[in-house]
Amino acid sequence: MSQYGSDMTRITRVAELDQPAPAADGPLRLVGRPIPGPSHNEVLIAVNACGVCRTDLQLAEGDLELHLHPIVPGHQIVGEVIAAGAGANRSIGSRVGLTWLASTCGRCGFCRSGRENLCPGARFTGWDRDGGFAEAVVADSRFVVPVPDDMNDVDVAPLLCGGVIGHRALRSTGLTTGQRLGLYGFGASATIVLQLALHQGLDVHVATRSPLDQERALTLGAQSIGPYHEPPPQPLDAAISFAPVGSVVIDALRAVDRGGSVVVNAIHLDGIPAFDYGLLWHERSIKSVANVTRRDAVELLELAERIPLVTHHQQYRLEDANQALADLASGQVSGAAVLVPSDR
């Protein structure tokens, strides 16, 4: 934290976004902001690490419409509770994580049936309320999750979006031991899913245009690798598409066997091109995963500790947030980019 005033108002540095622009043009600006004490049910978290997600890049470059001007991006947050409002269910000193899901209504049919990720009133970290490209962030204490004590902050951060949504996507395939899974795109989320799938006893094919990522996938245990358009050695039982490119969804659909499914793990696509119905025939399907639940996050962190999962990341200082976005946009990040405040 940069400064504590006598009135307990915190002055914190944040990397905020006001107007979208290409990542190479540096759309974020580093400013100081006063952070008031948390309100009812809220906690103030000192940010120790925050992953940089492709969704942050899509917000910064205007692929996703801003909900707030300005907004502090970042929704893969690991930190420590340093202040708690009345009713908060996390105590000062607690080590916590914060995901994309900032809050829900708690009353609708989706919330009552365990599908809070689909709540029409859901609000999202780094989109509807300020996120973790900062030294401190205020959050609804009911939507933070405990972080295992023996896991490193920078290792945990990439799990809290790409890992959690990847876990949800893998579960959505319904695959069991011995079946074949395709991963189309091999960034931070797919890196985690590969490890989860191998732990589950699946055979995994990785499709990516990057020779470096192809080699990395082989090192991590993929059965085979190739470019998007090249079919795997055997038809797949299911595939997960991570790329924000609609044509990759069709490449994955061509690779799945009869009765197979393609799960789209993306909040934004450039459009799915027209394709012959024969690709969908024989009970193949395309479905999406949207957002995450608190249960998803708790399950994934428990798995991460037990397997254990290994995260691959590049570390950046908070003041280098624009560089992290630019590197992500240009494909220079191997695994995940993670921001760390300079005084941590």
C-alpha positions in Angstrom: 0.0 0.0 0.0 1.4 3.4 -0.9 0.0 5.5 1.9 -2.3 5.2 4.9 -4.0 8.5 6.0 -4.9 9.2 9.6 -8.6 9.0 8.6 -7.9 5.4 7.5 -8.5 6.4 3.8 -6.0 4.4 1.7 -4.2 5.9 -1.2 -3.5 3.2 -3.7 -2.0 3.0 -7.2 -4.2 1.5 -9.9 -3.8 0.9 -13.6 -7.2 2.2 -14.9 -8.8 2.1 -18.3 -10.9 5.0 -19.6 -10.9 4.7 -23.4 -10.1 1.5 -25.2 -7.1 1.5 -27.6 -4.7 -1.1 -29.1 -2.6 -2.7 -26.4 0.5 -1.4 -28.2 -0.7 2.1 -27.6 -0.8 1.7 -23.8 -4.5 2.2 -23.0 -4.0 1.9 -19.2 -2.8 4.8 -17.0 -1.2 4.5 -13.6 -2.9 6.8 -11.1 -3.4 7.2 -7.3 -6.8 6.8 -5.9 -8.3 7.0 -2.4 -9.8 3.7 -1.3 -12.5 4.1 1.4 -13.1 1.5 4.1 -15.2 -1.4 3.0 -19.0 -1.2 3.3 -21.4 -3.8 4.7 -20.3 -7.4 3.7 -17.2 -6.0 2.0 -13.5 -6.5 2.6 -10.5 -4.5 1.5 -7.8 -6.7 0.1 -4.1 -5.8 -0.3 -3.3 -7.3 -3.8 -0.3 -9.6 -3.8 -0.7 -10.8 -7.4 -3.2 -10.4 -10.2 -3.3 -12.5 -13.4 -3.7 -10.8 -16.7 -6.5 -12.5 -18.7 -7.4 -12.3 -22.4 -10.7 -10.8 -21.2 -8.7 -7.8 -19.8 -7.1 -7.4 -23.2 -10.5 -7.5 -24.9 -11.7 -4.8 -22.6 -8.6 -2.7 -23.1 -8.9 -3.0 -26.9 -12.6 -2.5 -27.1 -13.8 -6.0 -28.1 -16.0 -5.9 -25.0 -17.9 -2.8 -24.2 -16.9 -1.0 -21.0 -19.5 -1.0 -18.2 -17.7 1.7 -16.2 -15.5 4.7 -17.2 -12.8 4.5 -15.9 -12.5 0.9 -14.8 -9.6 -1.0 -13.1 -9.3 -4.3 -14.9 -8.1 -7.6 -13.4 -10.1 -10.5 -11.9 -7.5 -13.1 -10.9 -6.6 -11.6 -7.6 -4.7 -13.1 -4.7 -4.2 -11.0 -1.5 -4.7 -10.5 2.1 -7.8 -8.9 3.9 -6.6 -5.7 5.6 -10.0 -4.3 6.6 -13.5 -5.7 6.9 -16.9 -4.0 6.9 -19.9 -5.0 9.1 -21.2 -8.4 8.3 -18.1 -9.5 6.3 -17.4 -13.2 6.5 -13.7 -12.9 6.1 -11.4 -11.7 8.9 -8.5 -9.4 8.8 -5.4 -11.3 7.9 -7.2 -13.9 5.8 -5.5 -15.0 2.6 -8.1 -14.9 -0.2 -8.7 -15.1 -3.9 -11.2 -13.1 -6.1 -12.5 -14.3 -9.4 -14.5 -12.9 -12.4 -17.7 -13.3 -10.4 -18.0 -10.3 -8.2 -21.6 -10.7 -7.0 -25.0 -12.2 -7.9 -28.6 -11.5 -6.9 -28.9 -14.7 -4.9 -32.6 -14.9 -5.5 -33.2 -15.9 -9.2 -33.8 -19.5 -10.4 -30.2 -19.7 -11.6 -28.8 -18.7 -8.2 -31.1 -21.0 -6.3 -30.2 -24.0 -8.6 -26.4 -23.7 -8.2 -26.0 -21.9 -11.6 -25.1 -18.5 -10.2 -22.7 -18.1 -13.2 -25.9 -17.5 -15.3 -27.5 -14.9 -12.9 -29.0 -12.0 -15.0 -28.0 -9.7 -12.2 -24.4 -10.9 -11.9 -21.7 -8.3 -11.6 -18.1 -9.0 -12.7 -14.7 -8.1 -11.2 -12.8 -5.7 -13.5 -15.8 -5.0 -15.6 -18.7 -3.9 -13.3 -16.6 -3.0 -10.3 -12.9 -2.2 -10.0 -10.5 -5.1 -10.2 -7.0 -6.1 -9.3 -4.7 -4.1 -11.5 -4.1 -2.2 -8.3 -2.4 -2.3 -4.9 -5.7 -2.8 -3.2 -9.3 -3.8 -4.1 -12.6 -3.7 -2.3 -14.7 -6.9 -2.8 -17.9 -8.5 -1.6 -16.6 -10.9 1.1 -19.2 -13.5 0.1 -17.6 -13.9 -3.3 -14.0 -14.3 -2.2 -12.5 -17.8 -1.8 -9.9 -19.1 0.7 -6.4 -19.7 -0.8 -4.4 -22.7 0.5 -1.5 -21.5 2.7 1.2 -23.5 1.0 0.5 -22.1 -2.5 2.5 -19.2 -3.8 0.5 -16.0 -4.7 1.9 -15.8 -8.2 1.2 -19.5 -8.8 -2.4 -19.2 -7.7 -3.4 -16.0 -9.6 -3.6 -17.7 -13.1 -5.8 -20.4 -11.6 -8.6 -17.9 -10.6 -9.9 -17.4 -14.1 -8.3 -19.5 -16.8 -7.9 -22.4 -14.4 -11.4 -22.1 -12.9 -13.2 -21.7 -16.3 -11.0 -24.4 -17.7 -12.1 -26.7 -14.9 -15.7 -25.9 -15.7 -15.2 -26.5 -19.4 -13.5 -29.9 -18.8 -16.3 -30.9 -16.5 -18.8 -29.9 -19.2 -17.3 -32.4 -21.7 -18.4 -35.3 -19.5 -15.4 -37.3 -20.4 -14.1 -40.2 -18.4 -10.8 -42.1 -18.1 -9.4 -43.3 -21.4 -11.4 -41.0 -23.6 -9.8 -38.5 -26.1 -9.8 -34.7 -25.6 -8.7 -32.0 -27.9 -7.5 -28.6 -26.7 -7.6 -25.9 -29.4 -5.4 -23.1 -28.4 -2.7 -23.4 -25.7 -2.5 -20.4 -23.5 -2.8 -20.1 -19.7 -6.2 -21.8 -19.4 -5.4 -24.8 -21.7 -2.1 -25.3 -19.8 -4.1 -25.9 -16.6 -6.7 -28.0 -18.4 -4.1 -30.3 -19.9 -2.8 -31.1 -16.4 -6.4 -31.7 -15.1 -7.2 -33.9 -18.0 -4.1 -36.0 -17.6 -4.8 -36.4 -13.9 -8.3 -37.6 -14.9 -6.7 -40.2 -17.2 -7.6 -38.7 -20.6 -5.6 -38.8 -23.8 -5.0 -35.2 -24.9 -4.4 -33.8 -28.3 -3.3 -30.1 -28.5 -3.8 -27.9 -31.6 -2.1 -24.6 -31.7 -0.4 -22.5 -34.4 2.6 -21.8 -32.2 5.5 -24.2 -32.5 6.7 -23.1 -29.1 3.4 -24.0 -27.5 3.3 -27.3 -29.4 6.6 -28.3 -27.8 5.5 -27.1 -24.4 2.3 -29.2 -24.7 4.4 -32.3 -25.5 6.7 -31.6 -22.5 3.6 -31.4 -20.3 2.3 -34.8 -21.5 0.1 -34.2 -24.6 -0.3 -37.4 -26.7 0.0 -35.5 -29.9 0.2 -31.9 -31.3 -0.5 -30.1 -34.5 -1.9 -27.0 -36.1 -5.6 -26.2 -35.9 -6.5 -27.5 -39.4 -4.7 -30.8 -39.0 -6.9 -33.7 -37.7 -5.6 -35.6 -34.6 -4.4 -39.2 -35.0 -7.8 -40.5 -33.9 -11.3 -38.8 -33.7 -11.8 -37.0 -30.4 -14.6 -37.7 -27.9 -14.7 -34.0 -27.1 -12.8 -30.8 -27.7 -12.4 -27.4 -25.9 -11.7 -24.3 -28.0 -9.9 -21.5 -26.2 -9.1 -19.3 -29.2 -11.2 -16.1 -29.7 -11.5 -17.1 -33.3 -14.7 -18.7 -34.6 -13.0 -20.7 -37.4 -11.1 -22.7 -34.7 -14.4 -23.9 -33.4 -15.1 -25.5 -36.8 -11.6 -27.0 -36.9 -12.5 -28.7 -33.5 -15.9 -29.8 -34.7 -14.2 -31.5 -37.7 -12.0 -33.5 -35.3 -14.7 -34.8 -32.9 -16.3 -38.3 -33.4 -20.0 -39.0 -33.6 -21.7 -37.9 -30.5 -18.8 -35.7 -29.6 -19.0 -32.1 -28.3 -17.0 -28.9 -28.7 -17.0 -26.7 -25.6 -16.3 -23.0 -26.4 -14.2 -21.4 -23.6 -14.4 -17.8 -24.7 -16.3 -14.7 -23.7 -15.8 -13.1 -27.1 -15.5 -14.7 -30.6 -15.0 -12.9 -33.9 -17.9 -15.0 -35.3 -18.4 -18.6 -36.2 -18.3 -19.0 -40.0 -21.0 -20.9 -41.9 -20.3 -24.7 -42.1 -21.9 -27.7 -43.6 -24.6 -29.4 -41.5 -22.8 -32.7 -42.0 -20.2 -31.5 -39.4 -23.0 -31.3 -36.8 -24.8 -34.4 -37.9 -24.6 -37.7 -35.9 -25.4 -35.9 -32.6 -22.3 -33.7 -32.4 -22.8 -30.5 -30.4 -21.4 -27.1 -29.8 -21.9 -25.5 -26.4 -20.4 -22.6 -24.4 -19.2 -22.2 -20.8 -20.1 -18.8 -19.3 -18.5 -17.3 -16.2 -17.8 -19.3 -13.1 -19.3 -20.1 -9.7 -17.8 -19.9 -6.3 -18.0 -23.7 -6.1 -15.9 -24.0 -9.3 -13.1 -21.9 -7.7 -13.1 -23.8 -4.4 -13.0 -27.2 -6.3 -10.2 -26.1 -8.6 -8.0 -24.8 -5.7 -8.5 -28.1 -3.8 -7.5 -30.0 -7.0 -4.5 -27.6 -7.5 -3.2 -28.4 -4.1 -3.8 -32.2 -4.4 -2.4 -32.9 -7.9 -0.5 -30.4 -7.6 -1.0 -28.1 -10.6 2.0 -26.2 -12.0 1.3 -22.7 -13.5 3.5 -21.2 -16.1 3.7 -17.4 -15.9 5.7 -14.3 -16.6 5.8 -11.7 -13.9 5.3 -7.9 -14.4 5.3 -5.0 -12.1 2.0 -3.1 -11.7 3.5 -0.1 -13.6 4.2 -2.4 -16.5 0.6 -3.4 -17.0 0.5 -2.0 -20.5 3.5 -4.0 -21.4 1.8 -7.2 -20.1 -1.2 -6.5 -22.3 0.9 -5.7 -25.3 2.9 -9.0 -24.8 -0.3 -10.9 -24.5 -1.7 -9.3 -27.6 1.4 -10.2 -29.6 1.7 -13.7 -28.4 4.9 -13.1 -26.4 3.5 -14.5 -23.1 4.2 -18.2 -22.5 1.5 -19.3 -20.1 0.1 -16.5 -18.0 1.1 -12.9 -17.3 0.9 -11.9 -13.6 1.1 -8.4 -12.2 2.7 -7.8 -8.8 2.9 -4.5 -6.9 6.4 -3.2 -6.7 6.6 -3.2 -2.9 5.6 -6.9 -2.7 
